Structure formats: structure tokens, C-alpha cells
Amino acid sequence: MLVLTKCLLFVLGLRIGESAFVDTLHKCDVNDKACLSKVIQGVIVSIGKTGIPEYDIPAIDPLHVDSLNINLLNIMDLKVSDVTVKGLKNCVVNDVLLDMKKGHVTLTVVCDVSVKAKYEITGGSPSLKEIFGGSSVRGNGNAKLKAEKLLVKFDYRFDTVRREDGEVYIECKKDLAKYSYNLLGGSKLAIDKIYIGDVESSDLVVNYFNSNSQGIWKEFGKIFLDEAMEIAHDLIHRFFGSVPTKNYLDGDLSQYIKQ
């Protein structure tokens, strides 16, 4: 899941390529929600397998990540490697709101995703003993995670500017970016070679997660998605910062340009 939001956030900018890819897209009026949603939906599907090489955007389905390190509430250290994410090309755009005057855009998508990875985990806490009968945890093996109907809402602020080349661009404000999420469906975990104390406890951990997935997502989901956001922001800046608005927005935008 760590890379889920990286793929979803930059989709908002993908309708802007100055290439053959642009020829497959429609320009949208800034107030046409239906058009914006349709274009973004089409882009998600299109880049699922091929990506956009001219803008260094890889194919996102499947998406591969070498490794990520995460600290879970100062209790456990988790490293995941050889990560493969599938299902992103099937994400559904629920809503798009673009306000050029205020420099504000929100995008809401819903996705069913699956993740496979190798993992290493170490740590401990007295609270683990109440749940699993042991206060320490360690593991080194394989993990699979499925999430159904993961809703993610992205919130961005931006300036509309005219540069020296005479073209109009959108410049995102990374420090003001926000997001929220909600797991609308279920989530299932499969994992092996995890120990509570000295006892192999894979089945115990899996059963606990699968019975309490909603609560676990509320508690820990943001930790994983925050990691993904950092990657996503960089991709957003790459697109909006390098491609003129004329490639994805219709009409005269001069009234929105920041002086």
C-alpha cells in the first residue's frame, strides 16, 4: 500500500503530456467536472500498462518498489522489499473539483488493490502481550495484502503563472498538500514466518488482522500513506512544473494568473 497514493495523486496531472499521448485526450473547461473526471479516468487506464516514458512515468500496473522502511509508533520497525502493487489501473474517479480562482483542486478515487512483498519486522510492546500472549515480535518472510474500496481524497493548492516562454503553468504548493482516506470495504492479510516471542504465530496474526482490519487501517493506514505522499508530491511537481496548461485545460486562463 505504500505506493498506492503516489500513483493516484499524479494522475491529476497526467492529462498534460506534450506528446502523442496528448492526442488521445480531450481538453476540459475548468468548470466541467464530468469532462475532468472522464479524462482522468481514461488516463488511469491508459498508463496502467504503458506509462508515459517521455515524462519518466512508469507503468503503474503492476507497480514495483525496491524497498521501504517504516517505524510503527516507535514500537516496531518494518522493512518491506520487492513490493508489487496490482489493481491501480482499475481505480474509479468519484469526483474532481477544480477552482482556478482559488488555486484549489480536490480529487477523490476509489481503488481495489493487492500488494505482495517480502518483509522484515522487529520490535515489541507490553500491549502485544494482551493480544497475542507475547510482548516481542519478529519476522522475515512473505506478505500479501488486499484492500477493497480504498477511498483516497487529495487536496492541492496551486498558483497559475506565466513563465518567460510565454506559456501558462500550474505550480503546486507542496507544503499545503493534504489527503484523507477511508477503507470502505474489507482488507485481508496473508503472512508467514512471524513470531510472537519464540512462537510461530502467523495464523494468529492473520486472524487478528482480518477480524479487525477497519480499526487497524484507522490506526496505522496513515503511517503507510504518508510515506507514499512524499513520492507522489515529487511526481506532481514534475508534471505541473514542466507542461503548459494549454495541453489539458481549454479557454483563456489569463484571469487566473498570479501577478
Secondary structure, 3 states (H helix, E strand, C coil): CCCHHHHHHHHHHHHHCCCHHHHHCCCECCCCHHHHHHHHHHHHHHHHHHCEHHHCECCCCCEEEEEEEEEECCCEEEEEEEEEEECHHHCEEEEEEEECCCCEEEEEEEEEEEEEEEEEEEEECHHHHHHHCCCEEEEEEEEEEEEEEEEEEEEEEEEEEECCCCCEEEEECHHHCEEEEEECCCEEEEECCEEECCEECHHHHHHHHHHCHHHHHHHHHHHHHHHHHHHHHHHHHHHHCCCCHHHCECCCCHHHECC
